[in-house]
Amino acid sequence: MTTASPNQSKTGAKSKSLIKRTTKKEQLIRMLSGKAGSDVAALSRKLGWQSHTTRAALSGLRKAGYEIAAEKSNAGKPTRYRITAAPDPADSKLKPKVSAHAG
């Protein structure tokens, strides 16, 4: 009688728990990194978010150091957003805060 290792099922296949999941933030960055970028409606559909949540996520990426270009169309089409520059990991804005305790 053989026993499967904790990482394998009885059929020998790898467990689903070992498969790396893609976060919604990673999906958002990938969609915005394309040459054409994406509009809020398409992002919202893909991520299952409401439009105000999608716009808030775009703001969050900007605060994290991503440069996002908004390209408006004259033909009445929605504004498309595209990442033009990613943040420099060496220039982290997440510096530790110094506690100001008196005494």
Secondary structure, DSSP 8 states (H G I E B T S, - for coil): -----TTB-TTS-B-GGGS----HHHHHHHHHHSSS-EEHHHHHHHHT--HHHHHHHHHHHHHTT-EEEEE--TTS---EEEEEE---TTS-S----------
